[in-house]
Amino acid sequence: MSVYEAIDIARLQGGPADLSQYQGKAVLIVNVASKCGLTPQYAALERLHETYADRGFTVLGVPCNQFMGQEPGTSAEIAEFCSATYGVTFPMTEKVEVNGDGRHALYERLVPKADAEGHTGDVRWNFEKFLISTDGEVVARFSPQTEPDAPEVVSAVEANLPA
């Protein structure tokens, strides 16, 4: 089942995000946080987004405050931080839970995918990355410590760009 089917999530600035708009694109979904040691990954995520946006790719940032309260801000504060500090232009959703009883339906579809080490299930930390193919299937998972511009991420993105 596609990650885009029957999942409601709002945009960071309000209103529905309409995930179906990404059908036919490759999408890297990343749970993000503004006060994390991995927050500088925003810069590499933006570069990746800019590099491949005209070829049918986007990054989708999903703020989450479940890891040591590292995303405490309001939607407006998150948007301002990302724009002013890292020049983020890729789309972002509302803040959601990625683990536990309150896990968002989007993450219910993402977490069964294993990463290169075989990890499935709960998201381990901020900046865990899930690559979605053009048909909405989860095709890769990368650990939080894997940089967005790492060769394995870039090659996976390139392999999943629309023809």
Secondary structure, DSSP 8 states (H G I E B T S, - for coil): --TTTT---BBTTSSB--GGGGTTSEEEEEEE-SSSTTTTHHHHHHHHHHHHGGGTEEEEEEE--TTTT---S-HHHHHHHHHHHH---S-BB-----SSTT--HHHHHHTTS--TT---SS--STT-EEEE-TTS-EEEEE-TTS-TTSHHHHHHHHHTS--
